Structure formats: structure tokens, C-alpha cells
Amino acid sequence: MKETIDYKRHNEEVREVWDAFYKRKPYRVPIVFNFNPRFYLLTSWLNVEGYTFEQYIKDPDIMLEVQLKTRKWIRLNVPQDMEMGYPEDNWGGVYVDLQNFYEAGWLGNNVVFPEGDVPYAAPLPRGKIEELMESGIPDPLNDNWMGKGMEIFFYLKNKVKETEFEGIPVGESVYPPGAGTDGPFTVAAALLGATELCIALYEDPDFVHRLMNFITEATIVRIKAVWDLMNWEYPVQSWGFADDSIELLSTKQYMEFVLPYHKRLISTFSKGGPNAIHLCGKVQRHLKIIKEELNVDTFDLGFPTDLGLARRELGPDVLLRGNLHPELLRRGTITEIEKETKRICQSGVMEGGRWIFCEGNNVAPETPLQNFWAMYNAGRKYGVYNNRD
């Protein structure tokens, strides 16, 4: 099913929705979807070229093509509170996409490209990680996968100056890899493997602290180098990062093994906040601690989080993003998606008007277009502030 879209009328409504939202006088919940080129590459009816992830990552021309084709399909087809239709000026530029392996790949892990799936950094044995820490922090712009990423960056930076797509300039903004972080504990889990890391928490906590210290310091060195390259000033007032793998920890373990390193990152790149964090997993128990200890007032949350409970615990002034289950969005019926959307809207998350409704977190490949419409239409129906029934 593909509904006819009046792009002009849609875009006018979108501007009104966001204007009301930012003025703290929303009349309905903004609704968006989280995409990356994974959707294009792993969706059979979109990726008619048959591009693999390895081709996409290693060939900058394919990276450019796939990002633009992904953006075009989204803009012309997916109903959400974002501008739709062809852009008037340019496509908004491109970015160097090393998915979620870029940090561990830079530090020394081998990157694996499984058929029909996303690439990942293969865990290293403990002895190899000890060697990495002993040898010191790699060059943040030239070593391993950061070096490869920067080669792509400079290639694309020149390429986009004279490139059009569908008769519209690509845009000269090109974003480099390594400017942010997926979080020190998540990187540690990628380096060592989640199981081995969790065992080490009990068997060798000193090693875990040495590893976390090494990763945190390396992260700071890398981010500073990338921001310096781009002439971006830091610290900034509000800074955001992620650390999905803290879902593996108790609150006591989080406070002992991770919080000190999160504080170091925040103190380096934030002037005090309020800050933001992305957490896909089952992290309900950590949210209040993170809010209070890191001055976080924006939480991008995955499907395991009870948004109504999060609202009650964090208060009406915190911005929440999330969180319909991506598999329900992919496989569910229109009736099931509408029912779950209604439940989430009526959970209490709407109190205070500080909620952006999206899937939690990242659209799964092969999600059919009619299911985007089902969620969007249901969100517009039940996410109304003057009538939630």
C-alpha cells in the first residue's frame, strides 16, 4: 500500500508540529523513524543492485550512492514528521558510515562482514588486548579503520562538490567517522566479547578498570582529533553519547565500573549540560542515576523500556524518544501496530509534552511501507494532547 502524499501540505503540518513542540505547547506528539543505510542494503525489494555491506563500506562511490538512494526512498515514501518530497536546495550531504564497528576496529579488532548481515568487530583474546593497551593509543586519524575512514572522508569531500543526484546537488557537508562514541563499556564488550567482559568483572576487576581507562582516554584523544580537524569547538553546552551494553550490568556495577568513565567524557566535552544519551537495551534501572549523575535530560530509548514508568521516575521535563518494538513494526498487522501505539501513548509518557514517538530503536530491514503508515496514522490519532482517547 502506498498512500498519496501532498508533500506541501505535509511539510506545512510538520513545521507546525515542531514549532509547537519546541515552544512547549504541543498539540500532538511528533512521530519519526530511525533509519540508516542498513535498511536499504538488507531490504531485498530496495537493494536491486545487490550491494553487500562490504562493498558499501569499502567503496566510497557505493557508499555515496546507497546513502542518497536511501534518503530519496525515505523522503518520497515514509510518512513521518520530517520534510518529505524532493529537497529544494540539496540532499544534505553525506557521512562516512563505519556502522558500529569503527571504535573497536580503530583500536585493533578485525572487522567481519557476514553475508546478509551488518559488519562487526570480532572480539580479541585477553592477551592481545593487553598488548594493545601496552602499545598505546593508535593514531586517531591514520591508524586501522580510522585511517580507512579518513581516506573515504577526503575522497567524498572532493566528490560531492561536483555531484548531483536526481538533478539536485548532494550538498557539500561531509561528516567524518569517529566524532562521537558508542560508549566505553560497549567498546569494551566489542574488544573482548560481552561474555568475557562480564566474567572479568568478577574475576579481575582491576583489568576491567584498566581497560575502561584505556578506552576512555583513547575515545577522548580520537574525538578531539576529529573535532580539531573539522574546526569544531569543544566543550559544548550539551553533549550526547551512547553506551548500550550497560544493560548487562547491575546498578552497583554501573556505578563502579562505568559511571566514573562517563563522567570523564562528560567533563571533557560538555560545559555542564543538560546532556543526552542513547540506550537501546534493558536499562530502566539506570535511568534515574544517569539523569542525576550526568545531568542528562534527553533519553533515546529502545523497546525494552517502559516509557510510562520512565516518565514517572524522571519527571515531566525530561525529553524521551521511543519506542515501538521494531519487530512489531516489521511483522505486525495494522491492527496490532495501532493497538500497541495506543497503549504507549496512554502509558503516561505524554505528560509534560516532552516525548518524540519512534520505533525503539532503528527500523528493521524488510519493514513494509504499510506498517509505517499504520504507526504514523495511529500516532496522529492517539498522540493528541487535547484528546487521548
C-alpha positions as CSV (number, residue, x, y, z in Angstrom):
1,M,0.0,0.0,0.0
2,K,1.2,3.4,-0.9
3,E,-0.9,6.4,0.1
4,T,-0.9,9.6,-2.0
5,I,1.1,12.3,-0.2
6,D,0.6,16.0,-0.6
7,Y,4.1,16.9,0.2
8,K,3.5,20.7,0.5
9,R,0.6,20.2,3.0
10,H,2.5,17.5,4.9
11,N,5.6,19.8,5.3
12,E,3.5,22.7,6.5
13,E,2.0,20.4,9.2
14,V,5.4,19.2,10.1
15,R,6.7,22.7,10.7
16,E,3.6,23.4,12.9
17,V,4.1,20.3,14.9
18,W,7.8,21.0,15.7
19,D,7.2,24.7,16.3
20,A,4.5,23.8,18.9
21,F,6.8,21.1,20.4
22,Y,9.8,23.4,20.8
23,K,7.6,26.1,22.3
24,R,6.4,23.5,24.9
25,K,2.9,23.8,23.6
26,P,2.5,20.6,21.6
27,Y,-0.9,19.7,20.1
28,R,0.2,16.2,19.1
29,V,3.3,14.0,19.5
30,P,6.0,14.3,16.8
31,I,6.5,10.9,15.0
32,V,9.7,9.9,13.4
33,F,11.6,6.8,12.3
34,N,15.2,5.9,12.8
35,F,16.9,4.7,9.6
36,N,20.4,4.1,8.4
37,P,21.6,2.5,5.1
38,R,21.3,-0.9,6.7
39,F,17.6,-0.7,5.7
40,Y,18.5,-0.3,2.1
41,L,21.3,-2.8,1.9
42,L,19.3,-5.6,3.7
43,T,15.9,-5.0,2.1
44,S,15.6,-7.1,-1.0
45,W,13.0,-5.0,-2.7
46,L,15.1,-1.9,-2.3
47,N,18.6,-3.1,-2.9
48,V,18.1,-4.1,-6.5
49,E,21.8,-3.7,-7.3
50,G,22.6,-6.5,-4.8
51,Y,25.2,-4.4,-3.0
52,T,26.8,-6.1,0.0
53,F,27.8,-4.3,3.2
54,E,31.5,-5.0,2.4
55,Q,31.1,-3.2,-0.9
56,Y,29.3,-0.3,0.8
57,I,31.9,0.1,3.5
58,K,35.0,-0.2,1.3
59,D,33.8,1.6,-1.9
60,P,33.1,5.3,-1.3
61,D,31.2,5.6,-4.6
62,I,28.8,2.9,-3.5
63,M,28.6,4.4,0.0
64,L,27.6,7.7,-1.6
65,E,25.1,6.1,-4.0
66,V,23.4,4.0,-1.2
67,Q,23.1,6.9,1.2
68,L,21.4,9.0,-1.4
69,K,19.1,6.3,-2.6
70,T,18.1,5.5,1.0
71,R,17.4,9.2,1.6
72,K,15.3,9.5,-1.6
73,W,13.2,6.5,-0.8
74,I,12.6,7.7,2.8
75,R,11.7,11.3,1.7
76,L,9.3,10.1,-1.1
77,N,7.6,7.3,0.8
78,V,7.9,7.2,4.6
79,P,5.3,9.2,6.5
80,Q,6.8,10.9,9.4
81,D,7.2,14.4,10.9
82,M,10.2,15.2,8.7
83,E,10.3,17.1,5.4
84,M,9.1,14.9,2.6
85,G,9.4,15.2,-1.2
86,Y,12.5,16.2,-3.2
87,P,14.7,18.8,-1.4
88,E,14.7,22.3,-2.8
89,D,18.4,23.0,-2.3
90,N,20.5,19.8,-1.8
91,W,20.3,16.3,-0.3
92,G,22.1,17.4,2.9
93,G,25.5,15.9,2.3
94,V,26.8,12.5,3.3
95,Y,28.8,10.9,6.0
96,V,31.5,8.2,6.4
97,D,29.5,5.2,7.6
98,L,31.5,2.6,9.5
99,Q,28.4,1.4,11.3
100,N,29.1,0.3,14.9
101,F,32.5,-1.3,14.4
102,Y,34.5,1.9,14.0
103,E,35.8,2.2,17.5
104,A,36.9,-1.4,18.1
105,G,38.1,-1.5,14.5
106,W,40.3,1.5,15.2
107,L,41.7,0.0,18.4
108,G,42.7,-3.2,16.7
109,N,39.9,-5.6,16.2
110,N,39.4,-7.4,12.9
111,V,36.2,-6.4,11.2
112,V,34.0,-9.3,9.9
113,F,31.5,-8.9,7.0
114,P,28.9,-11.7,7.4
115,E,26.7,-12.4,4.4
116,G,23.3,-10.8,4.7
117,D,24.1,-9.0,7.9
118,V,25.8,-6.0,9.4
119,P,29.6,-5.9,9.9
120,Y,31.0,-6.3,13.4
121,A,34.4,-6.2,15.2
122,A,35.4,-9.7,16.2
123,P,36.5,-10.0,19.8
124,L,40.1,-10.4,20.7
125,P,41.8,-12.7,23.2
126,R,42.7,-11.2,26.6
127,G,46.5,-11.4,25.8
128,K,46.0,-9.4,22.6
129,I,44.1,-6.7,24.4
130,E,46.9,-6.4,27.0
131,E,49.3,-5.9,24.0
132,L,47.0,-3.2,22.6
133,M,47.0,-1.3,25.9
134,E,50.7,-1.7,26.3
135,S,51.4,-0.3,22.8
136,G,49.4,2.8,23.5
137,I,46.6,4.7,21.7
138,P,46.6,4.4,17.9
139,D,46.8,7.5,15.7
140,P,43.3,8.8,15.8
141,L,43.3,9.9,12.1
142,N,45.6,7.4,10.4
143,D,45.6,4.0,12.0
144,N,43.5,1.0,11.3
145,W,39.8,1.7,10.5
146,M,40.1,5.4,11.4
147,G,42.7,5.7,8.7
148,K,40.5,4.0,6.2
149,G,37.6,6.1,7.2
150,M,39.5,9.3,6.8
151,E,40.6,8.2,3.3
152,I,36.9,7.9,2.5
153,F,36.1,11.2,4.1
154,F,38.6,13.2,2.0
155,Y,37.5,11.3,-1.2
156,L,33.8,12.2,-0.6
157,K,34.7,15.7,0.4
158,N,36.0,16.3,-3.1
159,K,33.5,14.1,-4.8
160,V,30.3,15.9,-3.6
161,K,31.4,19.3,-4.8
162,E,30.6,18.4,-8.4
163,T,28.0,15.6,-7.8
164,E,24.2,15.8,-8.3
165,F,21.6,13.2,-7.6
166,E,18.3,13.3,-9.5
167,G,19.4,16.7,-10.7
168,I,19.8,18.1,-7.2
169,P,23.2,18.8,-5.6
170,V,24.4,16.4,-3.0
171,G,25.4,19.2,-0.6
172,E,28.9,19.9,0.5
173,S,28.6,18.7,4.1
174,V,30.6,15.5,4.6
175,Y,30.9,14.2,8.2
176,P,33.9,12.1,9.2
177,P,34.0,9.0,11.3
178,G,34.9,8.9,15.0
179,A,33.3,12.3,16.1
180,G,31.3,10.6,18.8
181,T,31.2,7.4,20.7
182,D,29.0,4.3,21.3
183,G,30.3,4.3,24.9
184,P,33.3,2.9,26.7
185,F,31.6,-0.2,28.1
186,T,30.1,-1.0,24.7
187,V,33.5,-0.7,23.1
188,A,35.0,-2.9,25.8
189,A,32.4,-5.6,25.1
190,A,33.3,-5.4,21.4
191,L,37.0,-5.6,22.1
192,L,36.9,-8.6,24.5
193,G,33.4,-10.1,23.9
194,A,30.5,-9.5,26.2
195,T,30.7,-12.8,28.0
196,E,34.4,-12.5,28.7
197,L,34.0,-8.9,29.8
198,C,31.2,-9.8,32.3
199,I,33.3,-12.7,33.7
200,A,36.2,-10.3,34.1
201,L,34.0,-8.0,36.2
202,Y,34.1,-10.8,38.9
203,E,37.4,-12.4,38.3
204,D,39.6,-9.5,37.5
205,P,38.0,-6.1,38.3
206,D,41.4,-4.3,38.1
207,F,41.8,-5.4,34.5
208,V,38.3,-4.1,33.7
209,H,39.2,-0.7,35.1
210,R,42.5,-0.6,33.2
211,L,40.6,-1.4,30.0
212,M,37.9,1.2,30.7
213,N,40.5,3.8,31.4
214,F,42.4,2.9,28.2
215,I,39.2,3.1,26.1
216,T,38.0,6.3,27.7
217,E,41.3,8.1,27.2
218,A,41.5,6.8,23.6
219,T,38.0,8.0,22.9
220,I,38.9,11.5,24.2
221,V,42.0,11.6,22.1
222,R,40.1,10.5,18.9
223,I,37.1,12.8,19.3
224,K,39.4,15.8,20.0
225,A,41.4,15.0,16.9
226,V,38.3,14.7,14.7
227,W,36.7,17.9,16.1
228,D,40.0,19.8,15.6
229,L,40.1,18.6,12.0
230,M,36.6,19.9,11.4
231,N,37.3,23.2,13.4
232,W,34.5,22.3,15.8
233,E,34.8,23.9,19.2
234,Y,34.6,21.9,22.4
235,P,33.4,21.6,25.0
236,V,29.8,22.3,24.0
237,Q,27.0,23.1,26.4
238,S,25.1,19.9,25.8
239,W,26.8,16.7,24.6
240,G,25.4,13.3,23.8
241,F,26.8,9.8,23.6
242,A,25.6,6.1,23.9
243,D,26.5,3.0,25.9
244,D,24.0,0.2,25.1
245,S,26.0,-2.5,26.8
246,I,25.4,-1.2,30.3
247,E,22.2,-3.2,30.1
248,L,24.4,-6.1,31.1
249,L,25.2,-4.5,34.5
250,S,23.5,-4.1,37.8
251,T,23.2,-0.5,39.1
252,K,26.0,-1.2,41.5
253,Q,28.3,-2.4,38.7
254,Y,27.4,0.5,36.5
255,M,28.3,3.0,39.3
256,E,31.6,1.2,40.0
257,F,32.8,0.2,36.5
258,V,31.3,2.7,34.1
259,L,29.9,5.9,35.7
260,P,33.4,7.3,36.5
261,Y,34.3,7.0,32.8
262,H,31.1,8.5,31.7
263,K,31.8,11.4,34.0
264,R,35.2,11.9,32.5
265,L,33.7,12.0,29.0
266,I,31.1,14.5,30.1
267,S,33.6,16.7,31.9
268,T,35.7,16.8,28.7
269,F,33.1,17.5,26.1
270,S,30.2,19.2,28.0
271,K,30.1,22.5,29.7
272,G,27.5,21.1,32.1
273,G,24.5,20.1,30.0
274,P,21.8,19.2,30.1
275,N,23.2,16.3,28.1
276,A,21.8,13.4,26.1
277,I,22.2,9.6,25.9
278,H,21.1,6.8,23.6
279,L,20.4,3.4,25.3
280,C,18.8,0.7,23.2
281,G,18.6,-2.0,25.8
282,K,17.0,-3.0,29.1
283,V,18.3,-0.1,31.1
284,Q,15.3,1.1,33.2
285,R,17.2,0.7,36.5
286,H,20.0,3.0,35.3
287,L,17.9,5.9,34.0
288,K,17.5,7.9,37.3
289,I,21.1,7.5,38.2
290,I,22.2,8.7,34.7
291,K,19.9,11.7,34.9
292,E,21.2,12.8,38.3
293,E,24.9,12.0,37.9
294,L,25.4,13.1,34.3
295,N,22.7,15.8,34.1
296,V,21.0,14.0,31.2
297,D,17.6,15.3,30.2
298,T,17.3,13.6,26.8
299,F,17.0,9.8,26.6
300,D,16.7,7.9,23.3
301,L,15.3,4.6,24.4
302,G,14.7,1.1,22.9
303,F,11.7,-1.2,23.1
304,P,12.6,-2.9,26.5
305,T,12.0,0.4,28.4
306,D,8.6,1.1,29.9
307,L,8.2,4.7,28.8
308,G,5.3,5.4,31.2
309,L,7.5,4.3,34.1
310,A,10.4,6.3,32.8
311,R,8.2,9.4,32.7
312,R,7.1,8.8,36.3
313,E,10.6,8.3,37.5
314,L,12.3,11.0,35.5
315,G,9.6,13.7,35.6
316,P,7.7,15.7,33.0
317,D,10.6,17.9,31.8
318,V,12.9,15.1,30.5
319,L,12.8,14.5,26.7
320,L,12.1,10.9,25.9
321,R,12.4,9.2,22.4
322,G,11.0,5.8,21.6
323,N,9.8,3.1,21.5
324,L,7.5,0.7,19.4
325,H,9.2,-2.7,19.0
326,P,10.9,-2.8,15.6
327,E,9.9,-6.4,15.1
328,L,6.2,-5.5,15.7
329,L,6.7,-2.7,13.1
330,R,8.2,-5.1,10.7
331,R,6.0,-8.2,11.2
332,G,2.8,-6.9,12.9
333,T,-0.6,-6.4,11.4
334,I,-2.0,-2.9,11.1
335,T,-4.4,-3.7,14.0
336,E,-1.5,-4.9,16.2
337,I,0.6,-1.8,15.5
338,E,-2.4,0.5,16.2
339,K,-3.2,-1.2,19.5
340,E,0.4,-1.0,20.7
341,T,0.7,2.6,19.6
342,K,-2.4,3.4,21.6
343,R,-1.0,1.6,24.7
344,I,2.3,3.5,24.5
345,C,0.5,6.9,24.0
346,Q,-1.7,6.2,27.0
347,S,1.1,4.9,29.3
348,G,1.7,8.3,30.9
349,V,4.7,9.2,28.7
350,M,2.9,12.1,27.2
351,E,2.8,14.0,30.5
352,G,4.7,17.3,30.1
353,G,4.7,17.2,26.3
354,R,8.3,16.1,26.1
355,W,8.1,12.9,24.0
356,I,9.0,12.0,20.4
357,F,7.4,8.8,19.2
358,C,9.6,6.5,17.1
359,E,10.4,2.8,16.9
360,G,12.8,1.7,19.6
361,N,15.4,1.6,18.1
362,N,16.2,1.6,14.4
363,V,13.9,0.4,11.7
364,A,14.4,-3.3,10.8
365,P,15.1,-4.2,7.1
366,E,12.2,-5.5,5.1
367,T,9.6,-3.5,7.1
368,P,6.7,-2.9,4.7
369,L,5.6,0.5,3.8
370,Q,2.0,0.0,5.0
371,N,3.3,-0.6,8.5
372,F,5.0,2.8,8.6
373,W,1.6,4.3,7.7
374,A,-0.1,2.2,10.4
375,M,2.2,3.6,13.1
376,Y,2.1,7.1,11.8
377,N,-1.6,7.2,11.5
378,A,-2.1,5.7,14.9
379,G,0.3,8.1,16.5
380,R,-1.5,11.0,15.0
381,K,-4.8,9.6,16.3
382,Y,-3.7,8.7,19.9
383,G,-0.9,11.2,20.4
384,V,-3.1,14.2,20.6
385,Y,-2.8,16.3,23.7
386,N,-6.3,17.6,24.0
387,N,-7.9,14.2,23.3
388,R,-6.0,11.0,24.1
389,D,-8.9,8.6,23.6
